[in-house]
Amino acid sequence: MRTLYPAITPYDTGTLKVDERHTLYYEQCGNPDGKPVVMLHGGPGGGCTAKMRQFHNPAKYRIILFDQRGAGRSTPHADLVDNTTWDLVADIETLRGHLAVDRWQVFGGSWGSTLALAYAQAHPQRVTELVLRGIFMLRRWELEWFYQEGASRLFPDAWDHYVNAIPAVERHDLISAFHRRLTSDDEATRLAAARAWSVWEGATSFLHVDDDFINSHEDPQFALAFARIENHYFVNGGFFEVEDQLLRDAHRIADIPGVIVHGRYDVVCPLANAWDLHKAWPKAQLHITPASGHSAFEAENVDALVRATDSFAG
Ligand SMILES: CNCC(=O)c1nnc(C(C)(C)C)o1
């Protein structure tokens, strides 16, 4: 089984003002003259982590990571204004120009796979390959599965902590109920809802529950950005024209090489998402990891992702 490449630090970091309101944090790791790859974090709102630097051979890749609008070290923190899928797609192009990259590999998991698909379908000529994990396309049934009823049947213990943040009379529409609290003027209300929302996802991301990962979702700074931005995108249906836009427009990436890695027991984003994408984008290789859940850091998912990036390293 392949494992992550060793921990590394950036050779370059910076900030990029992308409009009158938003400034993005970015970093570059590995080989400045290597094959460019841009890393798209999950959530949305999850922000990049140091471990995201380790899926690529640093001798062969120029590894570019950035915190999307309102996430991580980008500012304003947890901000929802002018924060849409299409603003992020434009930001990726702005960053590409700022860093003088012609074409690049696009790597993303969960929401990162959503954004990778939206970007590649908008700018196919800029993408050398797609490496995607835990496919998430924000279709209505996907959102209802995870935030209203479905995953709740597999994790009833964690679900109670999530749903207990909302009074019973409002539980018929939990995404809307959380939206009212995540956008409240009262900070304590926002934080309580953010923690309940964020911990629900942390508790369900691994096949073998990772308590440290769950605890990290309690952090106020992380939880506020993660929950507020995710919920904002979900109440707006991902800002797509139609709910299955990423499948409708899959023909735009028909000629782009790709690898899809998805855990058989992914509770956050069911395997059916990857199967639907695979049928719409037959050029991509689909790797179903037989004993894994959602997280990129489960051993089988790491193995498949590192093998994929090695295969494209040239
Ligand atoms: C429904 N959200 C899926 C997603 O993008 C996601 N899940 N976990 C994450 C983090 C790894 C950023 C916590 O992102």
PDBQT file of the ligand as one rigid body, heavy atoms in Angstrom, charges set to zero:
ROOT
HETATM    1  C1  LIG A 401     -20.544  17.717   2.312  1.00  0.00    +0.000 C 
HETATM    2  N1  LIG A 401     -19.166  18.202   2.432  1.00  0.00    +0.000 N 
HETATM    3  C2  LIG A 401     -18.226  17.300   1.919  1.00  0.00    +0.000 C 
HETATM    4  C3  LIG A 401     -16.846  17.906   1.926  1.00  0.00    +0.000 C 
HETATM    5  O1  LIG A 401     -16.471  18.609   1.013  1.00  0.00    +0.000 OA
HETATM    6  C4  LIG A 401     -16.017  17.635   3.074  1.00  0.00    +0.000 A 
HETATM    7  N2  LIG A 401     -16.190  16.696   3.954  1.00  0.00    +0.000 NA
HETATM    8  N3  LIG A 401     -15.165  16.824   4.839  1.00  0.00    +0.000 NA
HETATM    9  C5  LIG A 401     -14.419  17.826   4.465  1.00  0.00    +0.000 A 
HETATM   10  C6  LIG A 401     -13.180  18.311   5.167  1.00  0.00    +0.000 C 
HETATM   11  C7  LIG A 401     -12.053  17.318   4.920  1.00  0.00    +0.000 C 
HETATM   12  C8  LIG A 401     -12.766  19.674   4.642  1.00  0.00    +0.000 C 
HETATM   13  C9  LIG A 401     -13.445  18.395   6.655  1.00  0.00    +0.000 C 
HETATM   14  O2  LIG A 401     -14.911  18.379   3.354  1.00  0.00    +0.000 OA
ENDROOT
TORSDOF 0
